Amino acid sequence: MKHALLSILLLSSLRLLAADREAPLISNVGARTTISLDGVWNTIVDPYETGLSSRFYENAKPKTKSDLIEYDFDHSPKLRVPGDWNSQRESLLFYEGPMWYQRYFSYQQKAHVRTFLYFGAANYLARVWLNGKRLGEHIGGYTPFNFEVTDQIAEGENSVVVEVDNTRRADGVPSIHTDWWNYGGLTRSVELIEVPETYITDYSIHLAENRHDIMEAWIQFAGAIYRGEATIEIPELGLIQNAEIDPRNGRASARFPVRAPHLWSAENPKLYRVVFSGQGDGVVDEVGFRTIETRATQILLNGKPIFLRGICLHEEAPFRGGRAFSEEDDRTLLTWAKELGANFVRLAHYPHNEAMVRLADQMGLLVWDEVPVYWEMDFQNPSTLENAKAQLRDVIVRDRNRAAVVLWSLSNETPISPARNAFLKSMAEYARQLDDTRLITSASDKAEHPDDQHAALNDPLGEYLDVIGLNEYIGWYGKYRPEDADKMQWAFAYSKPVIISEFGGGAPYGMHGDKDTRFTEEYQANLYQHQIGMLQRIPALAGMTPWILMDFRSPRRTLVGIQDYYNRKGVISDRGQRKQAFYVLQKFYRQKAGEGLTASSAK
Ligand code: GCU
């Protein structure tokens, strides 16, 4: 009896798995033929997840007056996609749980065309059905995923149903506790992608290590592969490079000399039109070329030391609040960073939308891209590691051709333990396997103070990293006052470049008082003054990203009249008002930029 039950269970899960049509991520969807499914969707809030047993995914209608159907998408409330549900409806601000989305769309099938259903992101778990048939499920709220629907999609009217559940889980990535709002929903665009039967799923092109006149590239094909060549073209450089496609794995790769391109930098974010083609498919992308490396405690961009004048930001929409998703949201945030004098942004604590990274490429801002391995996590759990690796893989596939992205960050403020160290070691190895052209980092907050004049970071995590990230809150958390930073001497266990990846203090815009009064702009500005002084005395300092560009929603910030569910550590309010600290930092960055210019012109 027990065996029979086990095999039934196994079978049904295998059947379930077999039905899972999640396909390898198609990169650069923006350059593909797509049909947008954005807009208004029917939705059902389902706190007890009755929709699974009631088969909401069938979108059934009563056939006779006595039929019992206890849901009706057509007459249910609506939500906009892309968009989180929390900021769209007052009653959903704190809602965490299952939400059902449904919409109709009509489609015309085309010969020799494969069709994929693509999601820019859905927080956190998404189960997807097309015309009542299950396509599969995806876990992870900040990276794209797609399902092949060539055989499922119907000529004419179709109905797609998505259950999105943002319930926090102990084995999740992130886990239960975060200091940002757990915005749920179809938070980024949904679209149909059309590609030829044999198509390009992914590709990569970059300058070879420490060379400005040699490039390495590959193109990955999917579908029936026939003998032949693929081609990489950079018209502006007069380059047409062919590469033999290996029919065993559908990959074509080449290493080839090239007329040295204008190198991408924050001051000169030069992008080149690159055409990848072969097997009847072709994709065009805008790519910058630069080299990034470390030398002792320096970070070198294009072979020259660079100081990363940075700022952290969350993917919070300016002015309206909610998960940012549009190019307009992103441009506002990155323009503020530029106005600050920044040449670098830390996109915390999860992959932000693709437009944000592409804009950084165009606007000239180097990027720290991070996966949400955050605070306490179930580091012992193999499926948690698989989940974290899948998110890392998907952000690397999505952003690997962005010159702006120079750092992959594996985690933030995770507690030191053998399980955690092993978890992050495995993540670091995986990141290098997927992309050995960028620097690996993580943010640690595990500094120790042997006495009131000394601080040291000995986190063993540093072993696996190229760049050490340190979060320290001297002057805000703990016993030290802002002025105590003046005496603090820092030491680091690893002689590697250090980025102070967080420091800061909270102040709602317009709250004023003397510099010793918490939550005043004067306190925050004073803290920045002393921090800047302290950081400049760290020999291995290669950059900094104060916490944070703009105030953002957090369920942990409950101080009424001051926080009101916002973390107020922004140097800009959520309404775009610059606080005093904004100008303290801007002044320092302008001075630093000036020094940078003289240094590079001195060379
Ligand atoms: C931490 C953490 C952030 C958090 C910040 C704060 O360091 O990394 O996610 O928002 O501190 O306390 O404001």
Boltz pocket constraint, residues with backbone or C-beta under 6 A from the ligand:
constraints:
  - pocket:
      binder: B
      contacts: [[A, 179], [A, 349], [A, 412], [A, 413], [A, 445], [A, 471], [A, 502], [A, 547], [A, 567], [A, 569]]
      max_distance: 6.0
